[in-house]
């Protein structure tokens, strides 16, 4: 799918407010509401828009600690990666998990209520996993940027 300037403006507006009506979207991107509706539907069908959701406040919901955990596995292979992915999927405190290059095999973004809950997750679940050979964690002291969206691609030649 080739995106034009209107598509990019629609994507940017919907990233700011996914609950935006087509009428509000029309005003934001300077296009008719019916055109916005057609374009939004096309972007959804093409898989460019994967879904909509609300951003929740971790702090206001009692999740005051965020940590980044670097995990190294004791051995590698497709089965080990699948097993570790299943393991991570069982724990809701793991909000994101990435297979990465570099000095770690995986990076986990973890949210817990406090340091005690974090220690419990690491010591009762992560470290006892026989696949895990090393865990290094960093506690996030202050978030300076946490943008969940992506920059919409500029139009070709633009």
C-alpha positions as CSV (number, residue, x, y, z in Angstrom):
1,X,0.0,0.0,0.0
2,X,1.4,3.4,-1.0
3,X,0.6,6.1,1.5
4,X,0.0,9.7,0.5
5,X,0.0,12.8,2.6
6,X,-3.6,12.4,3.7
7,X,-3.0,8.8,4.8
8,X,0.0,9.9,6.8
9,X,-2.0,12.7,8.4
10,X,-4.8,10.3,9.3
11,X,-2.3,7.9,10.9
12,X,-0.7,10.7,12.9
13,X,-4.1,11.9,14.1
14,X,-5.2,8.4,15.1
15,X,-2.0,7.8,17.0
16,X,-2.7,10.8,19.1
17,X,-6.4,9.8,19.6
18,X,-7.6,6.4,18.4
19,X,-11.1,7.2,19.5
20,X,-11.4,10.1,17.0
21,X,-14.6,10.2,15.0
22,X,-14.5,10.5,11.3
23,X,-15.9,14.0,11.7
24,X,-13.1,15.1,14.0
25,X,-10.6,13.3,11.8
26,X,-12.0,15.3,8.9
27,X,-11.3,18.6,10.6
28,X,-7.8,17.4,11.7
29,X,-6.6,16.4,8.2
30,X,-8.7,18.8,6.1
31,X,-10.6,16.0,4.2
32,X,-14.3,15.1,4.1
33,X,-15.6,12.7,6.7
34,X,-16.6,10.2,4.1
35,X,-13.1,10.2,2.5
36,X,-11.6,9.8,6.0
37,X,-13.9,6.9,6.6
38,X,-12.9,5.2,3.4
39,X,-9.2,5.8,3.9
40,X,-9.4,4.6,7.6
41,X,-11.1,1.4,6.5
42,X,-8.5,0.8,3.7
43,X,-5.7,1.4,6.2
44,X,-7.3,-1.1,8.6
45,X,-7.9,-3.7,5.9
46,X,-4.3,-3.4,4.7
47,X,-3.0,-4.0,8.2
48,X,-1.4,-0.6,8.5
49,X,-3.7,0.1,11.5
50,X,-3.6,-3.0,13.7
51,X,-6.1,-2.0,16.3
52,X,-7.1,0.7,18.8
53,X,-6.6,0.9,22.5
54,X,-6.4,3.2,25.6
55,X,-3.1,4.2,27.2
56,X,-3.4,3.5,30.9
57,X,-1.4,5.2,33.7
58,X,0.8,2.6,35.3
59,X,1.5,4.9,38.3
60,X,-2.2,5.6,38.9
61,X,-3.0,1.9,38.7
62,X,-0.3,1.1,41.3
63,X,2.5,-0.1,39.1
64,X,5.2,2.2,40.4
65,X,8.3,0.2,39.2
66,X,9.5,-0.3,35.7
67,X,12.6,-2.3,34.9
68,X,14.5,-3.4,31.9
69,X,15.9,-7.0,32.2
70,X,18.6,-8.4,30.0
71,X,18.4,-12.2,29.8
72,X,20.9,-14.7,28.5
73,X,19.9,-18.3,27.8
74,X,22.1,-21.3,28.7
75,X,21.6,-22.7,25.2
76,X,20.1,-21.7,21.9
77,X,17.9,-23.2,19.2
78,X,14.3,-22.9,17.9
79,X,12.9,-25.0,20.6
80,X,14.6,-23.0,23.4
81,X,13.4,-19.7,21.9
82,X,9.8,-21.1,21.6
83,X,9.9,-22.4,25.2
84,X,11.3,-19.0,26.5
85,X,8.6,-17.1,24.6
86,X,5.9,-19.3,26.2
87,X,7.5,-18.8,29.6
88,X,7.5,-15.0,29.2
89,X,3.9,-15.0,27.9
90,X,2.7,-16.4,31.2
91,X,3.7,-13.4,33.2
92,X,1.6,-10.2,32.8
93,X,4.3,-8.1,34.5
94,X,6.4,-8.6,31.3
95,X,4.9,-6.0,29.1
96,X,7.3,-6.4,26.2
97,X,9.9,-8.9,25.3
98,X,12.4,-8.7,22.5
99,X,14.9,-11.2,21.0
100,X,17.9,-9.0,20.4
101,X,21.4,-8.9,19.0
102,X,24.3,-7.8,21.3
103,X,25.4,-9.0,24.7
104,X,21.9,-10.2,25.8
105,X,19.6,-12.7,24.1
106,X,16.4,-11.1,25.3
107,X,15.3,-7.7,26.7
108,X,12.2,-7.6,28.9
109,X,10.2,-4.5,29.8
110,X,8.7,-5.3,33.2
111,X,6.1,-3.5,35.3
112,X,5.5,-4.3,39.0
113,X,3.9,-2.6,42.0
114,X,7.2,-2.2,43.8
115,X,10.7,-3.5,44.4
116,X,9.4,-6.4,46.5
117,X,7.1,-7.6,43.6
118,X,10.0,-7.1,41.2
119,X,12.4,-9.2,43.4
120,X,9.7,-11.9,43.7
121,X,9.3,-12.1,39.9
122,X,13.1,-12.3,39.3
123,X,13.9,-14.7,42.2
124,X,10.8,-17.0,42.1
125,X,10.2,-17.2,38.4
126,X,12.9,-15.8,36.1
127,X,16.1,-17.1,37.8
128,X,14.8,-20.6,38.5
129,X,14.0,-21.1,34.8
130,X,16.5,-23.7,33.7
131,X,17.0,-22.0,30.3
132,X,18.2,-18.8,32.0
133,X,21.9,-18.5,32.6
134,X,22.2,-14.8,33.4
135,X,19.9,-11.9,34.3
136,X,20.9,-8.2,34.5
137,X,18.3,-5.7,35.4
138,X,18.1,-1.9,35.4
139,X,15.4,-0.1,37.4
140,X,13.9,2.9,35.5
141,X,14.5,5.9,37.6
142,X,12.7,8.4,35.4
143,X,11.0,8.1,32.0
144,X,12.1,10.9,29.7
145,X,10.3,9.6,26.6
146,X,7.8,6.8,26.2
147,X,6.0,7.2,22.8
148,X,4.1,4.0,22.0
149,X,3.5,5.0,18.4
150,X,5.7,5.1,15.3
151,X,6.5,8.0,13.1
152,X,4.2,7.7,10.0
153,X,6.4,7.3,6.9
154,X,6.8,10.3,4.8
155,X,5.2,10.1,1.3
156,X,7.6,8.8,-1.4
157,X,9.9,11.6,-2.6
158,X,8.8,13.8,0.3
